[in-house]
């Protein structure tokens, strides 16, 4: 069920709560310079919200895209501290929803992730929907069930065309920031399950078109063996994305 030619690899940098406007802009310029030769890969930088404008200015005129790490699904109103999708106009063309740090530390539920994904799509942005199991869940043999409920809850609310327009990031929680990446076999197996779940919910065509990344301790050392796997359409990168050279190596490994 793969049609790799139809799916452009996408490598996204999740800078998390690192960088301000100035150092973020400098990092973005370095990434744009390093990544420019790799025209077959969509490259997305997700700085903290306060750095979005500076990063947009820094990558202007390059193919590098900018994404938000977090949005709220309402458009405006009394939601202190939140940022809505319409407020990102001109600042982001992607937005992450469902990152495990948001789920674990800030109590985001599958229903929240669904609402955010719908809001991101209705604003014309591309959602990067993150899913993944904890170590306890993997050890208990619950990975497939966890992925089924996380993926179904979001994608049952979308149309097939909206589904196809999304990026999904498979990020096993135990691999994030731990230096312990999933093996290529584990990543490929879970991503295959995710594609099957999308097919069950939204049909084969949407499942063939939706891009599914791997995320969790991706590095220049392990990216080649992960990203050459059929069905793995790029990476969501945390730690290594704060170094332009390391991130560029990962972008290069994602090129077909
Ligand atoms: P990591 O983070 O690459 O530092 O493991 C990945 C992520 O949280 O998206």
Boltz pocket constraint, residues with backbone or C-beta under 6 A from the ligand:
constraints:
  - pocket:
      binder: B
      contacts: [[A, 14], [A, 171], [A, 175], [A, 176], [A, 177], [A, 178], [A, 179], [A, 215], [A, 216], [A, 217], [A, 218], [A, 236], [A, 237], [A, 238], [A, 239], [A, 240]]
      max_distance: 6.0
